[in-house]
C-alpha cells in the first residue's frame, strides 16, 4: 500500500489526467478532490505544487485559470504505481469525469486571454481546440483593457457561432 496519502493524491490527479486526455484546471481538480473530501484545499495546492516541481505536471495559465498537463514523467509514474489506487477511488473518479466531461472539455478547449502589446493597446487571443487540434486561433487588437476583458468573457459563449460564421464566409 502507499506510504503517504500525498502520494495517493498525486496518483489520483495523474489518473484523472490520463482518463480525460486534455488539461484539467485547478478548479476542476479541486472540485473532485474537495467534493469527495479526500483532502483539504491547502494540502491539495501543496500536492499540485510538488507535482509541478518534480516534473509530473506542467502548467499553463490562461487569464485566471491554471491548466495542468501530465508530463512523460507523470505518465511513467502512473504506469508504475497506478495499481495503488483502489478500485473504489477509480470508480469515483470515472463517475465524476463522465458526469462532468462536456463542461470540463469545454473549459479546456475554448480559451481566451489578453496581453499588452508594444503599441500600448491590447491583443486578445481566442482559441478553440478539439483534442490536440486547434480549430481556430484568432488574435484581435483592441484599444482598452475593458474591451479585451469583454472579448475574453464573450468568447466562451460565442466561439461556436464565430467559428461557424468564419467557415461559412470563407467556404
C-alpha positions in Angstrom: 0.0 0.0 0.0 1.1 3.6 -0.5 3.1 5.0 2.4 1.9 8.6 2.0 -1.6 9.9 1.5 0.1 12.7 -0.6 1.3 10.0 -2.9 -2.2 8.7 -3.3 -3.4 12.3 -4.1 -0.8 12.6 -6.8 -1.8 9.3 -8.3 -5.5 10.3 -8.3 -4.6 13.5 -10.2 -2.5 11.7 -12.7 -5.2 9.1 -13.2 -7.8 11.8 -13.9 -5.5 13.5 -16.4 -4.9 10.2 -18.2 -8.6 9.5 -18.4 -9.6 12.8 -19.9 -6.7 13.3 -22.3 -6.9 17.1 -22.0 -5.6 19.5 -19.3 -7.6 20.0 -16.2 -7.9 23.3 -14.4 -7.1 23.8 -10.7 -10.8 24.3 -10.1 -11.8 21.0 -11.8 -9.2 19.0 -9.8 -10.2 20.8 -6.6 -13.9 20.2 -7.2 -13.3 16.5 -7.4 -10.8 16.2 -4.5 -12.5 18.5 -2.1 -16.1 17.5 -3.1 -15.2 13.9 -2.1 -13.4 15.1 1.0 -10.2 13.3 0.0 -8.1 16.3 1.3 -8.2 19.9 2.2 -7.7 22.8 -0.2 -4.2 23.7 1.3 -3.0 20.1 1.1 -4.2 19.8 -2.5 -2.4 23.0 -3.5 0.8 21.7 -1.9 0.5 18.4 -3.8 -0.1 20.2 -7.1 2.9 22.4 -6.5 5.1 19.5 -5.6 3.9 17.7 -8.8 4.9 20.6 -10.9 8.3 21.0 -9.2 9.1 17.3 -9.6 8.1 17.3 -13.3 5.0 15.1 -13.0 2.8 18.0 -14.3 3.4 21.2 -16.2 1.1 24.2 -16.0 -0.3 26.7 -18.5 -2.0 29.8 -17.2 -4.8 31.5 -19.2 -6.3 34.5 -17.6 -7.4 33.4 -14.1 -7.2 29.6 -14.7 -4.2 27.3 -14.3 -4.3 24.2 -16.5 -2.4 21.1 -15.6 -0.9 18.8 -18.2 0.6 15.4 -17.4 4.2 15.1 -18.4 6.0 12.0 -19.6 7.3 11.6 -16.1 3.8 11.7 -14.8 2.8 9.0 -17.3 5.6 6.8 -16.2 4.8 7.3 -12.5 1.2 6.4 -13.1 2.2 3.3 -15.2 4.4 2.1 -12.4 2.3 3.0 -9.3 -1.3 3.3 -10.8 -2.4 -0.1 -9.3 -2.1 1.5 -5.8 -5.3 3.4 -6.5 -8.2 1.4 -5.1 -11.0 0.3 -7.4 -13.4 2.4 -5.4 -11.4 5.6 -6.0 -11.1 4.8 -9.6 -14.8 4.3 -10.0 -15.4 7.5 -8.1 -13.1 9.4 -10.4 -14.6 7.7 -13.5 -18.1 8.7 -12.5 -17.1 12.3 -11.8 -15.3 12.6 -15.2 -18.2 11.0 -17.0 -20.7 13.4 -15.3 -18.7 16.5 -16.0 -17.0 15.5 -19.3 -18.7 18.1 -21.5 -18.1 21.1 -19.3 -14.6 20.1 -18.5 -13.7 19.6 -22.2 -15.3 22.9 -23.0 -13.3 24.7 -20.2 -10.1 23.2 -21.7 -10.8 23.7 -25.4 -12.3 27.2 -25.5 -9.6 29.7 -24.4 -9.2 33.4 -24.4 -6.5 35.6 -22.9 -5.2 39.1 -23.5 -1.9 40.9 -23.2 -0.5 44.4 -23.6 1.1 45.0 -27.0 4.3 47.1 -27.6 2.0 49.7 -29.3 0.2 50.0 -25.9 -3.1 48.5 -27.0 -4.3 45.0 -26.1 -4.0 41.8 -28.1 -6.8 39.3 -27.4 -6.0 35.7 -28.4 -9.1 33.5 -28.8 -8.6 29.7 -29.4 -10.8 26.7 -29.9 -9.2 23.3 -29.7 -10.5 19.8 -30.3 -8.2 17.4 -28.6 -4.7 18.4 -29.8 -6.0 20.1 -32.9 -6.5 23.8 -33.0 -9.7 24.6 -34.9 -9.4 28.4 -34.7 -6.7 30.7 -33.3 -7.8 34.3 -33.6 -5.9 37.4 -32.3 -7.6 40.8 -32.3 -6.2 44.1 -31.2 -8.4 46.4 -29.1 -7.7 49.8 -27.6 -8.7 49.2 -24.0 -8.3 46.6 -21.3 -12.0 46.7 -20.7 -12.6 45.8 -24.3 -10.1 43.0 -24.0 -11.8 41.6 -20.9 -15.2 41.8 -22.7 -13.9 39.8 -25.7 -12.5 37.1 -23.4 -15.7 36.8 -21.5 -17.8 36.6 -24.6 -15.5 34.1 -26.4 -16.7 31.2 -24.2 -20.3 31.8 -25.1 -19.9 32.8 -28.8 -16.9 30.9 -30.1 -19.0 28.3 -31.9 -21.0 31.0 -33.7 -17.9 32.8 -34.6 -16.2 29.7 -35.9 -19.3 28.7 -38.0 -19.6 32.3 -39.4 -15.9 32.4 -40.4 -16.2 28.9 -42.1 -19.4 30.0 -43.9 -17.8 33.2 -45.1 -14.6 31.6 -46.3 -16.0 28.4 -47.8 
